[in-house]
């Protein structure tokens, strides 16, 4: 039985290495942005692009990164949420330097900040994804709260998120999470690098 990181009403949330790969694949689905991205947006190496990394390869990389079905692993790249045994949500949370694209090319986390981008003590949430048919039920809020506990328990000094404002935002951009979900988990805004995006953080 997977170990619960943080429980909310009707939800059980576990490190992804304690979940099955089939469960995570079911959450991401077979259509839409989740199935295409396979949470590799910030994982592509220098010189790589989605056009030259097939979906099957992205999925294989995610499976390796999560260590799904390896409960003895001391590393994973995220959390999986269950509702009454059914897999319903995914959250990517790791030390910030593990997201190569976030460190190298993303503008949002760094605008107006002088940060050591190689500091592994700072963790980041880069994706909060709820399975189709289960949205608007508080799963993303539960996942972000669990990410706070997960990062703290694994030695993080701080956790960051880069959520979007919901007004006028298309659904595919909501994968970064909402301001409300991060605020409910105790993160506070420390920067507004664009009209839609906010940098939020909690220090432990």
N, C-alpha and C positions, 0 to 999 in steps of 0.2 A: 504494500500500500504506500503510495507516494507521501512524503512528509509535507504537511501543510505549512506554508510560509506565513500566510495571513488569511484569515477567513472573514468574509462578510456574509450577510444574510443570504443563504442559499448558494454561496460560492465557495469553492475550495481552490486554492492557488498554490502551485508547486513549482520548484525549479524545473526547467524544461528537460534536464537530464533524467528526471524521475517520471517523465511522461513518455508516451509512445510516439514514434514518428507519425503513425497513422492519425493520432489525435491532433498533432500540430498541422499536418497536411489538411485535415478536415476543416480546421479553423480558417486556414488561408484560402481554401476552396479551389475551384477549377476555373473560375472566371473572375475578372476584375483585377484591381491593382495588387491586392495581396498575393494572388496566385502568380502574377507576372513578376513581381519584385522579389518575392521570397526573402524579404528583409535584407537585401543586399545593396540597397541604395548607398549606404555609407561604408560598405565593405569592399567595394571594387578597388583594385590596386591601381597604381599609376599606369596610365596608358590603356586601361580597360574601359569598356562602355557596355551598356546593356545590349547594344547591337551585336557585339562579338562575344558575349557570354550567354549561351542559350539558357532557357528557363530550366532545363534539366540539370545543367551544371550549377545554376544558382541554388536549386533545391538541394543538390548534393552538398554544396558548401554549407547551407543552413543546417542540414542534418549533422554535419561534422562539428559545426560551431556549437550547436546546442547540446551535443553528446546525448541526444535522445536515447532512451532505453539503456542508459548506463548509470544507474542510481549510485554507484560507488565513485563516480567522477567528482572531483572537487572544483570543476569548472563547468560553466554553461553560459549561454548568451542571452538567457531570458527566462520568462515565467509563462506558465500555462494555467488558464482558469477553467474550472469545471462548474457546471450547474447540474446538480443531481446526477453526477457521473458523466454528463455529456460535455465534451470539450467545446468551450465557447469563446475563449479569448487568449490573446498572446501579447506579451510586452517584452520588448528588447531592452535589456539593461545590463551594462557592462562598464568596466573602467573606460573612461573617455578616449584614451589613446588607442583602444581596440578598433575604433571607427576611423579607419584610415582616411576615408573621404571627408568625414566631418572635420578632421584635424587639418587636412591639406587644402581643401577647396571650398568648404562651406563658409558662407559669410556670416550667417545668423549668430553662431555662438561667440564670435570674436569681435564684432563691431563695437568700438569704444572700450575694449578691454585689453589689458596687458596681462595675459595669463600664460603660464607654462603649459604649452599644449601637450607635453610629454608626461605630465603629472598623473600617474596611475592612481593616485589617491582620490581623484575626482571622477565620479561615475556619471553616466549619462543615460537617460531614457530617450531613445530615438524613434520608437514605434509603439503605439498602443492600438491594437487591432481587435475588434469584436466580430465574431462570426456573423455572417448574414443570417437574418431571422432572429437574432438575439440582441439587437441594438436598442439603445434608449432604456436600458434596465439597470444601469449603474455598474456594469462590468468594468468599464474603463476606469471609473473611480476606484474600484476595488483593486484593479491591477496596479495603478500608480501608488496606492497606499502600500501594497505588497512590495513594490519596487523599493520604496523607502526602507522598509524593514530588511529586505534582502541585501541591499547595498550596505546598510549599517552593520548587519551581522557579519558581512564578509570584509569588514575593515575599511570601508570607504570613509573619507573625511568629509565628503559632501556629495550631494547628488544634484544633477541639473536636468532640466527638461527644456524643450524649445517649442512650446505649444502655439497653436494658432487661434486667432479670434474666429468665432463661428459665423459672425455676420458676413454674408456674401462669399463664404468659403465653399468651394466645391468639395464633394464628399471625398474624393481621392486625396485631398490635402489634409484631411482630418487624422491621418495615420500618426501624425506627430503628437496627438492628444490635444485636449482643450485646456484653456486657462483654468476653468472651474475644477477640472479633475486634479490638476496639480495644486491648486490653492487648497482644496479640501484635504490634501495629503500633507499640508504644512509648508509647501514651497512658496517663496515670495518672489515677486518680480525684481530683477536686478538690472534689466535692460530691455529696451524696445527698439531693436535694430531695423524694423520695418513697420509700416502701418498695420500689418496683420500678425507679425510674429513677435513673441515675447520670450526672453530668457528668464527662467525661473530656477531657484536654487534653495536647497536646505543644507545647512552645515551641521555636522554631528559633533 
